[in-house]
Amino acid sequence: METPEEPSPACSYRVISLKPSEGQQIPCYETLSYAWQDVSSDPETEAPQIIIDSNSFPVSGSLLRALRRLRLSDRIRTLWVDAVCINQSDDVEKTQQVNLMRRIYASCTQCNIWLGYPRDVGVSEKDAQAAFDTIAWITVAGEALDARFSGVDVPNPSPLAWFHDVGGKKGLLRLRAAEAFYKFFRTPWWSRVWTVQEAVLPPAATVYWGACEISWHLLDMATEALMAPTDGKRTEHVGDLLPDGLFDKLRPDDYLIAYMRGLGISSGGEEPVSTLYRWRGRRATDPRDKVYGLMGLKGRNVDEEAAFLPGIPSCDYTLDTQTLFCRVSWALIEQSNSLEPLMGRRGEAAKLSGLPSWVIDWSQDRWSDGFIHFDTEEDKVPVQVPGTDYFSHEELYSNYCADGPIMVGKGPRLLDETGRVLGLDGFLVDRIAVVEQREVLGRQEVPGDQVLVANAVRYGELIGRCHDYFSSASEESRRRWQSGGWMQEYLGVVTGQLDPAMPGHCPIDRDEWASIYLQHHLLFVTEGGKVGFGPVTSEPGDEVWILELCRLPVVFKPLKSEDQERACSTPVDGANRRDVTWVGDCCVYGIMMGEEVKGKEDAWVEVAVH
C-alpha cells in the first residue's frame, strides 16, 4: 500500500515504431487503462506529479497511484500511458495518436487495468479479495459442470469460507463479500467509454484493485460459466451450487454478465450503430469521445485496417461536436441504406444544443429518463420521457415492413452543404388528433402482465375524449369511428396484433410488448380514426408518415412558417416538399405490412427533416 512519503515514480521516454522493418519485431511494452481525473480534482493527493527524464510532470492522483502500484522493484517496466504519451492540449497531435489507438492496444503484451483502491468505494482489501475469489470459484464451478455435461466425472470446487458465514457472524461475511462484488463493478473505470476498447483490444489484461489482482481471462471465463445454460451448452446452472439465497445476493446477471457480455459482443464485431448505442451510457469528458473512444473497434470489418465507420475514416479533434454527430448519424444511415439507425427515439430530447432533430445525440446517457414540459390549460406539466431504446426497436423494425416493396425516390440524402437537413421520400398517412394523457413525475414501471390494468383509467379517458372529438369531426371520420372499428384497432395496438390479415398474431411476446413498447409510448388516435402509439412527445397536429427505406411509420412535427424560415439552410424547391422535424418511430394498426402503400404511387413527396 502506498504511503504519503513514497517517492514519485521516476520515468523516461522511449520512442518505438509500431511498423518495424522487415525481420524485426515491435519492442515489448504494456498499456495502462484507468479512470481519468483532472490533475486538480483529486483531494487526496496535492499537486501529484511524476519525474520524466529528471523533469516534473503533473498527473492525476489516479494515474500516480496506478504507477506506484505497477512499478517493479527489480526491473524496468515499459508502459504506454495516454495522459503522458499524448499532448492533450494539442488537437493535431491528439488526433494523430487517437487514430493509432487500435494498433497501440492491440500490439502491447498486456493491458494493466487500474480500478483504484477498494477503500475508495468503502470496501476493505479482504472483502475485495473475497469478491475476486468468488469470480475464480464461479469459473472453476462452470468448468466442473461443463465436464460432467460432457461425461467426465469432475467434482464441484469446495465452497469458499464466507459462503457459510464461518466465524459465527450470521450473514455479515456474506453481506460484505456481496457488497464488494457489487462495488467492484461500480468503480469509475466501468463507466468510462475509453475503457471499452482498452479492455477488448489487448491480447491479455490484468485487473488491479488495490493489492488485489485478477486476470481478465478469469472474468471472461466466469461470464461464460454463468451464461452456459442460456447458450444451450448445458442445463445445470452455477447458481445451483451456491447456498440458498447467495446467488440473489451476488446478482451476477446485473453486474458480471451485463458488463462482460457486452464487451465480448463488441470484441467479436458488430454493426457500428450497435456499438455506439451499446456504450452510449458510458461517460467521457469530451462528448466527441463518445464516438472517437470506440473507433478502435473493428465493427464488422474483416480488414483490421478498415475504418470503424465508413464515412468517418479517422478522429478529428478540430471538428466541433455538433458537426461530428451530424456526420456520424448520416454515415450510419448511408452504411445501412435505411433509417434503422434512427429508430428507438421515444421522445428523448437532445442534451447537446444546436443538433438537427434527426441527428442522434451521442452525448446523452441512454439509461437516463428526462423530463419535458407540456402546456396545459392551467400550467406547464413536467412529463417523464424515456430515453432512446435502439435495441428493442431494432427487433420491432425487423418484424414489419410499412414501406412495402416499392422504391419510388432517391433514397436518403443530404439537402444542404452543411449536412444538417436530411432529405427523404414518403407520404402522409394521417394527422394525430387525440393523444393519451401523459404520465407526470413519479412514473413507476410495472410488469408486462399488469400494464393494461395499471393504465386502464388513462386508456378509458383517451377513448372518452375520442368520442367527444369524433362527434364533431367530418362525416366520414365520424361514421368510421361510430362503426366500432376503433375497438378492434385499439385491442390490436395494446396486445401487439397490428396486422389485420393475421388476427391473434403478435410477433413479440405479449408481456414484452406491454412492458417494453406499450408502457414507454403514448397511445394516439388520428383524424381518420387510426389507432397507434408513438413517442411520448407526440402531440395533436403531428403527422404519421410512411417513408421509403423505413420499415416503421414515423411521427413528424410540421414546421411552422416562421420556424421553417429559421431552419431552412437551403431554399424550398417546389410545392411538394414538406419541412418537418423528427419526433420518432411509431406503430399504427393496419399499416405495418405495407397496406397503406398500395395505390399511393402518386402520393410520395420529398420531406426535408430539420
C-alpha positions in Angstrom: 0.0 0.0 0.0 1.3 3.5 -0.9 2.4 5.9 1.9 2.5 9.7 1.7 6.3 9.6 1.9 6.6 7.2 -1.1 8.6 9.0 -3.8 7.2 9.9 -7.1 7.8 7.3 -9.9 10.9 8.2 -12.0 10.4 7.5 -15.7 12.0 8.1 -19.1 10.5 8.4 -22.5 11.1 5.8 -25.1 10.1 6.1 -28.8 9.2 2.9 -30.7 7.7 2.2 -34.1 4.6 0.2 -34.5 5.7 -0.6 -38.1 9.0 -2.3 -37.6 11.2 -3.0 -40.6 11.3 -6.5 -42.2 12.7 -9.1 -39.8 12.2 -7.0 -36.7 9.6 -7.2 -34.0 7.8 -4.5 -32.2 9.5 -4.0 -28.8 7.6 -5.3 -25.8 5.5 -2.8 -23.9 2.4 -2.8 -21.8 -0.5 -0.3 -21.7 -2.4 1.2 -18.9 -6.2 1.7 -18.6 -7.6 3.7 -15.8 -10.4 6.2 -15.0 -9.2 9.7 -15.7 -9.4 12.5 -13.3 -8.4 16.1 -13.9 -5.0 16.9 -12.4 -6.6 19.3 -9.9 -9.6 17.1 -9.0 -8.0 14.6 -6.6 -8.4 15.8 -3.0 -6.2 13.0 -1.6 -3.0 13.9 -3.4 -1.8 17.5 -3.5 -0.2 18.5 -6.8 0.5 14.9 -7.9 3.5 14.5 -10.2 5.9 12.0 -11.6 9.5 12.5 -12.8 10.2 12.1 -16.5 13.8 12.4 -17.7 14.6 14.4 -14.5 11.7 16.8 -15.1 8.5 17.1 -13.0 5.4 16.1 -14.9 1.9 16.8 -13.4 -0.5 13.8 -13.5 -3.8 13.0 -11.9 -3.9 11.3 -8.5 -5.5 8.2 -10.1 -2.6 7.9 -12.5 0.0 8.4 -9.8 -1.5 5.6 -7.6 -1.6 3.3 -10.7 2.0 3.9 -11.5 3.0 3.3 -7.9 1.1 0.1 -7.8 2.5 -1.2 -11.1 6.2 -0.3 -10.8 8.5 -3.2 -10.3 11.3 -3.3 -7.7 13.8 -5.4 -9.7 13.4 -4.3 -13.3 12.2 -1.6 -15.7 8.6 -1.8 -16.8 7.7 -0.2 -20.2 4.2 1.3 -20.2 2.2 3.4 -22.7 0.1 5.8 -20.8 -2.2 8.1 -22.8 -2.0 11.1 -20.4 1.8 11.1 -20.6 2.4 9.9 -24.2 -0.1 12.3 -25.9 0.0 16.0 -25.6 -3.6 16.5 -24.5 -3.6 20.3 -25.3 -2.5 19.8 -29.0 -5.6 18.8 -31.0 -3.4 17.9 -34.0 -1.1 15.5 -32.1 -4.1 14.2 -30.2 -5.9 13.4 -33.4 -2.8 11.5 -34.8 -2.3 9.5 -31.6 -6.0 8.6 -31.1 -6.1 7.3 -34.6 -3.4 4.9 -33.6 -5.2 3.6 -30.5 -6.3 0.3 -32.1 -2.7 -0.5 -33.1 -1.3 0.7 -29.8 -3.5 -1.5 -27.6 -3.6 -4.5 -30.0 0.2 -4.6 -30.2 1.0 -4.5 -26.5 1.9 -7.6 -24.5 -0.9 -6.9 -22.0 -3.0 -4.1 -20.6 -2.9 -3.2 -16.9 -6.4 -2.1 -15.7 -6.3 0.0 -12.6 -9.6 0.4 -10.7 -8.2 2.4 -7.8 -8.3 1.2 -4.2 -11.2 -0.7 -2.7 -11.3 1.8 0.2 -12.3 4.5 -2.4 -15.7 2.8 -2.5 -15.8 1.7 1.1 -14.6 -1.8 0.7 -11.8 -3.5 2.6 -8.9 -5.3 0.9 -10.1 -8.5 2.5 -13.6 -8.2 1.1 -12.2 -7.2 -2.3 -10.2 -10.4 -2.4 -13.3 -12.3 -1.4 -15.1 -10.9 -4.5 -12.1 -11.9 -6.7 -12.1 -15.4 -5.1 -15.8 -15.7 -5.9 -15.2 -14.9 -9.6 -12.5 -17.6 -9.7 -14.8 -20.1 -7.9 -17.5 -19.4 -10.5 -15.0 -20.2 -13.2 -13.9 -23.5 -11.7 -17.5 -24.5 -10.9 -18.5 -23.8 -14.5 -15.7 -26.0 -15.8 -16.8 -28.8 -13.5 -20.4 -28.6 -14.8 -19.2 -28.5 -18.4 -17.0 -31.6 -17.8 -19.9 -33.6 -16.3 -22.2 -32.5 -19.1 -19.5 -34.0 -21.5 -19.5 -37.2 -19.5 -16.4 -36.6 -17.4 -16.8 -37.1 -13.7 -15.3 -33.9 -12.1 -16.2 -32.9 -8.5 -17.5 -29.4 -7.7 -15.0 -27.0 -6.2 -15.0 -26.6 -2.4 -17.2 -23.7 -1.2 -15.4 -20.6 -0.1 -15.3 -19.9 3.6 -17.7 -16.9 3.5 -20.4 -18.9 1.7 -21.5 -20.3 5.0 -20.6 -17.3 7.2 -17.7 -19.0 9.0 -16.9 -17.2 12.3 -20.4 -17.1 13.7 -21.4 -13.7 12.4 -24.7 -14.5 10.9 -25.0 -13.1 7.4 -22.2 -10.4 7.9 -19.5 -12.1 5.8 -22.0 -12.8 3.0 -23.2 -9.3 3.1 -19.8 -7.7 2.9 -18.5 -10.0 0.2 -21.6 -9.5 -1.9 -21.3 -5.7 -1.4 -17.6 -5.9 -2.6 -18.7 -7.9 -5.6 -21.3 -5.2 -6.5 -18.9 -2.3 -5.8 -16.2 -3.8 -7.9 -18.4 -3.3 -11.0 -19.4 0.2 -9.8 -15.9 1.6 -9.7 -15.5 4.6 -12.2 -13.4 2.5 -14.7 -16.5 0.6 -15.7 -18.4 3.8 -16.6 -15.8 5.4 -18.9 -16.2 5.0 -22.7 -12.5 4.8 -23.5 -12.1 1.7 -21.3 -14.2 -0.4 -23.8 -11.5 -0.7 -26.5 -8.7 -0.6 -23.9 -10.2 -3.8 -22.4 -11.0 -5.8 -25.6 -8.1 -4.9 -28.0 -5.1 -6.2 -26.0 -4.1 -9.9 -26.2 -4.2 -10.1 -22.4 -5.1 -8.0 -19.4 -4.8 -7.9 -15.6 -7.2 -6.1 -13.4 -5.8 -4.4 -10.3 -8.0 -3.3 -7.4 -5.6 -2.1 -4.7 -3.4 -5.0 -3.7 -5.8 -7.5 -5.3 -5.5 -8.6 -8.9 -7.3 -10.9 -11.3 -6.8 -11.8 -14.9 -9.3 -10.5 -17.5 -9.4 -14.1 -18.8 -10.9 -15.3 -15.5 -13.7 -12.6 -15.8 -14.4 -13.9 -19.3 -14.5 -17.5 -18.1 -16.8 -16.7 -15.2 -19.2 -15.0 -17.5 -19.2 -18.0 -19.9 -19.8 -20.3 -16.9 -22.9 -18.3 -15.9 -24.2 -18.0 -19.4 -23.7 -21.7 -20.4 -27.4 -22.7 -19.7 -28.7 -19.7 -21.6 -26.5 -20.5 -24.5 -27.7 -24.1 -24.6 -24.3 -25.6 -23.6 -25.7 -27.4 -20.5 -28.7 -27.5 -18.2 -27.2 -27.1 -14.8 -26.5 -23.6 -13.5 -23.6 -22.4 -11.4 -26.1 -20.7 -9.1 -27.5 -24.2 -8.2 -24.2 -24.9 -6.4 -24.3 -21.9 -4.2 -26.1 -21.9 -0.7 -29.7 -20.8 -0.8 -30.1 -17.1 -1.4 -26.5 -16.4 -2.2 -26.9 -16.1 -5.9 -29.6 -13.5 -5.5 -27.3 -11.5 -3.2 -24.4 -11.5 -5.7 -26.8 -10.7 -8.6 -24.1 -11.6 -11.2 -26.7 -11.2 -14.0 -26.8 -7.5 -13.3 -23.1 -6.9 -13.0 -20.7 -9.6 -14.2 -22.8 -10.7 -17.2 -24.2 -7.3 -18.0 -20.7 -5.8 -18.4 -18.7 -8.6 -19.7 -21.2 -9.9 -22.2 -21.4 -6.5 -23.9 -17.6 -6.3 -24.1 -17.5 -9.7 -25.6 -20.0 -8.8 -28.3 -18.1 -5.6 -29.2 -14.9 -7.5 -29.3 -16.3 -10.1 -31.7 -17.5 -7.4 -34.1 -20.9 -5.8 -34.5 -22.5 -3.1 -36.6 -21.2 0.4 -35.6 -24.7 1.6 -34.7 -25.0 -1.2 -32.2 -21.6 -0.5 -30.7 -22.3 3.2 -30.4 -25.7 2.6 -28.7 -24.3 -0.2 -26.5 -21.8 2.1 -24.9 -23.7 5.3 -25.2 -24.3 5.3 -21.4 -20.6 5.5 -20.6 -19.0 8.8 -19.7 -16.5 11.0 -21.5 -15.1 14.4 -20.5 -15.2 15.4 -24.2 -18.5 14.4 -25.8 -16.7 13.7 -29.1 -15.0 10.8 -27.4 -18.4 9.0 -27.2 -17.6 8.3 -30.8 -13.8 8.5 -31.0 -13.4 6.3 -27.9 -14.9 3.4 -29.8 -13.3 3.9 -33.2 -10.5 1.5 -32.4 -13.0 -1.4 -32.5 -13.2 -3.2 -35.8 -17.0 -3.5 -36.1 -18.0 -6.0 -38.8 -14.8 -5.3 -40.8 -12.6 -8.3 -41.6 -9.8 -5.9 -42.6 -8.0 -4.8 -39.4 -7.0 -1.5 -41.0 -10.6 -0.6 -42.2 -12.3 2.3 -40.6 -14.8 1.5 -37.8 -17.5 3.6 -39.5 -17.2 4.2 -43.3 -17.7 7.9 -43.9 -15.8 8.7 -40.6 -12.3 7.5 -41.6 -10.5 8.9 -38.6 -10.7 11.0 -35.4 -10.5 14.8 -35.9 -10.5 17.0 -32.8 -10.7 20.1 -35.0 -14.3 19.3 -35.7 -16.9 20.7 -33.3 -19.3 18.2 -31.6 -22.4 19.1 -33.5 -20.7 18.6 -36.9 -19.3 15.3 -35.8 -22.6 14.0 -34.6 -24.3 15.1 -37.8 -21.7 13.2 -39.8 -21.9 10.1 -37.7 -25.7 9.9 -38.0 -25.5 10.4 -41.7 -22.7 7.8 -42.0 -24.9 5.3 -40.2 -27.9 5.9 -42.5 -25.6 5.7 -45.5 -24.0 2.5 -44.4 -27.3 0.7 -43.6 -29.1 2.3 -46.6 -32.1 2.7 -44.3 -33.4 4.7 -41.5 -33.0 1.9 -39.0 -30.2 3.7 -37.0 -32.8 6.4 -36.1 -35.2 4.0 -34.5 -36.0 3.9 -30.8 -36.3 7.6 -30.2 -39.2 7.6 -27.6 -39.2 11.3 -27.0 -35.8 11.9 -25.6 -34.6 15.5 -26.2 -31.1 16.3 -27.3 -28.8 17.1 -24.5 -26.5 18.9 -26.9 -27.9 22.2 -28.2 -27.9 23.0 -31.9 -28.5 19.5 -33.2 -31.0 18.8 -36.0 -33.9 16.8 -34.8 -32.9 13.6 -36.8 -29.3 13.6 -35.5 -28.5 11.2 -32.7 -27.1 12.9 -29.6 -24.3 10.5 -28.5 -23.6 12.7 -25.5 -26.9 11.6 -24.0 -27.0 8.9 -21.4 -29.2 6.2 -22.9 -30.1 4.8 -19.4 -31.4 8.1 -18.1 -35.0 9.3 -18.5 -35.5 13.0 -18.8 -38.4 15.4 -18.4 -40.1 17.7 -20.8 -42.8 20.3 -20.1 -46.1 20.4 -21.9 -48.6 23.3 -21.8 -52.0 22.6 -20.2 -54.9 25.0 -19.6 -53.6 25.7 -16.1 -49.8 25.3 -16.2 -46.7 23.7 -17.7 -46.7 20.0 -16.6 -43.4 18.1 -16.3 -43.7 14.8 -18.1 -41.3 11.9 -17.7 -39.7 11.0 -21.1 -38.0 7.6 -21.6 -34.5 7.5 -23.2 -33.8 6.0 -26.6 -34.1 2.2 -26.8 -32.5 1.3 -30.1 -32.1 -2.4 -29.4 -35.8 -3.1 -28.6 -36.9 -1.1 -31.6 -34.4 -2.9 -33.8 -36.3 -6.1 -33.0 -39.6 -4.3 -33.7 -38.1 -2.9 -37.0 -37.3 -6.4 -38.3 -40.9 -7.6 -37.8 -42.6 -5.1 -40.0 -42.4 -3.5 -43.5 -44.6 -0.5 -43.5 -42.8 1.0 -46.6 -43.7 -2.1 -48.7 -41.5 -3.3 -51.6 -41.8 -0.1 -53.7 -38.8 2.1 -54.4 -40.0 5.5 -55.7 -37.4 8.0 -54.7 -33.7 8.7 -54.5 -33.1 7.2 -51.1 -31.9 9.2 -48.0 -29.8 12.2 -48.9 -28.4 15.4 -47.5 -30.1 18.6 -48.8 -27.6 21.2 -47.8 -23.9 21.7 -47.8 -23.6 21.7 -44.0 -25.1 18.2 -43.8 -27.9 19.3 -41.4 -31.0 18.8 -43.5 -32.0 15.2 -44.2 -33.9 14.5 -47.5 -36.4 11.6 -47.6 -39.2 10.4 -49.7 -42.6 9.5 -48.2 -46.3 10.2 -48.0 -48.6 11.5 -45.2 -50.8 8.8 -43.7 -52.8 11.0 -41.3 -52.6 13.6 -38.6 -52.7 12.8 -34.9 -56.0 14.1 -33.4 -56.1 12.8 -29.8 -53.2 11.6 -27.5 -53.2 9.6 -24.3 -52.9 11.7 -21.1 -49.2 11.9 -20.4 -47.6 10.4 -17.3 -46.3 13.1 -14.9 -43.4 12.9 -12.5 -43.1 9.7 -10.5 -43.9 7.1 -13.1 -43.5 3.6 -11.8 -42.8 0.7 -14.2 -45.0 -2.3 -13.8 -44.6 -5.9 -15.1 -45.8 -6.6 -18.6 -48.8 -8.6 -17.4 -50.0 -5.6 -15.3 -49.6 -2.8 -17.8 -53.2 -2.9 -19.2 -54.7 -2.9 -15.7 -52.3 -0.1 -14.5 -53.2 2.1 -17.5 -56.9 1.3 -17.7 -58.0 4.6 -16.4 -55.9 6.6 -18.8 -56.8 4.4 -21.8 -60.5 4.8 -20.9 -60.1 8.6 -20.6 -58.4 8.6 -24.1 -61.4 6.7 -25.6 -63.8 9.1 -23.9 -62.0 12.1 -25.5 -62.0 10.4 -28.8 -65.8 10.1 -28.7 -66.0 13.8 -28.0 -63.6 14.6 -30.8 -65.3 12.5 -33.5 -68.8 13.7 -32.5 -67.9 17.0 -34.2 -65.4 15.6 -36.9 -66.1 15.3 -40.6 -68.9 13.0 -41.6 -66.6 10.3 -43.0 -64.4 10.3 -39.8 -67.4 10.3 -37.5 -69.0 7.4 -39.4 -65.8 5.4 -39.3 -65.4 5.9 -35.6 -69.0 5.2 -34.8 -68.9 2.0 -36.7 -66.9 0.5 -33.9 -63.9 -0.5 -35.9 -61.8 1.5 -33.4 -62.3 -1.2 -30.8 -60.5 -3.8 -32.9 -57.7 -1.4 -33.7 -57.3 -0.4 -30.0 -57.2 -4.0 -28.9 -54.7 -4.8 -31.7 -52.4 -2.0 -30.6 -52.4 -2.8 -26.8 -51.9 -6.6 -27.5 -49.4 -6.3 -30.3 -51.7 -7.6 -33.0 -51.1 -4.9 -35.6 -51.7 -7.0 -38.8 -55.5 -7.4 -39.7 -54.5 -10.2 -42.0 -53.2 -12.3 -39.1 -55.6 -11.9 -36.2 -54.3 -13.2 -32.9 -50.7 -13.0 -34.0 -48.1 -10.9 -32.1 -44.5 -11.2 -33.4 -43.2 -10.4 -29.9 -44.0 -12.0 -26.5 -47.2 -10.3 -25.2 -45.7 -9.3 -21.8 -42.6 -7.9 -23.6 -44.9 -6.0 -25.9 -46.6 -4.4 -23.0 -43.6 -3.7 -20.8 -41.1 -2.6 -23.4 -43.3 -0.9 -26.1 -46.7 0.0 -24.7 -45.6 1.1 -21.3 -43.0 3.6 -22.7 -45.0 5.1 -25.5 -48.1 7.2 -25.9 -51.4 5.9 -27.4 -52.9 8.2 -30.1 -55.8 8.3 -32.5 -55.6 10.1 -35.8 -58.1 12.3 -37.5 -59.1 9.4 -39.7 -59.6 7.2 -36.6 -56.5 5.1 -36.9 -55.1 3.9 -33.5 -51.4 3.6 -32.7 -48.7 4.5 -30.3 -45.6 6.7 -30.6 -43.1 8.8 -28.7 -44.4 10.4 -25.5 -43.7 13.8 -27.1 -46.3 13.2 -29.9 -49.0 15.9 -29.9 -52.2 16.6 -31.8 -51.3 18.1 -35.2 -48.2 15.9 -35.5 -48.2 13.7 -38.7 -47.8 10.0 -39.3 -45.7 9.2 -42.4 -44.6 6.2 -44.4 -41.0 6.7 -45.6 -39.0 4.9 -48.2 -36.4 2.6 -46.7 -38.0 2.7 -43.3 -39.9 -0.4 -42.1 -41.8 1.5 -39.3 -44.0 4.6 -39.7 -42.6 7.8 -38.3 -44.2 10.8 -36.5 -43.1 14.2 -37.8 -43.8 17.6 -36.5 -44.6 20.0 -39.3 -42.5 23.2 -39.3 -44.5 26.4 -38.9 -43.7 29.1 -41.4 -41.6 31.1 -39.0 -39.7 28.0 -37.8 -39.2 27.0 -41.4 -37.6 30.3 -42.3 -35.1 29.9 -39.4 -34.5 26.2 -40.0 -34.1 26.1 -43.8 -30.5 26.4 -44.8 -31.5 25.9 -48.5 -34.4 27.3 -50.4 -37.6 25.3 -50.6 -37.7 23.7 -54.1 -41.3 23.1 -55.2 -44.6 23.0 -53.6 -44.4 19.2 -52.9 -41.6 19.5 -50.4 -42.6 19.2 -46.8 -40.4 20.7 -44.0 -40.6 18.8 -40.7 -38.7 17.8 -37.6 -38.2 14.2 -36.4 -40.3 13.0 -33.4 -39.8 9.2 -33.6 -41.0 5.9 -35.0 -44.4 4.6 -34.2 -46.8 1.7 -34.6 -50.3 2.0 -36.1 -52.8 -0.7 -36.6 -53.4 -1.8 -40.2 -50.4 0.0 -41.9 -47.4 -2.0 -40.6 -47.2 -4.6 -43.5 -47.3 -2.2 -46.4 -51.1 -2.0 -46.7 -51.1 1.8 -46.9 -48.6 1.9 -49.7 -50.8 0.2 -52.3 -52.3 2.7 -54.8 -50.3 5.6 -53.3 -47.6 5.8 -56.0 -48.5 9.4 -56.8 -48.7 10.5 -53.2 -45.0 10.4 -52.4 -43.3 13.7 -51.8 -39.9 14.9 -50.7 -39.5 15.5 -47.0 -36.9 17.8 -45.5 -36.1 16.9 -41.9 -34.5 19.7 -40.0 
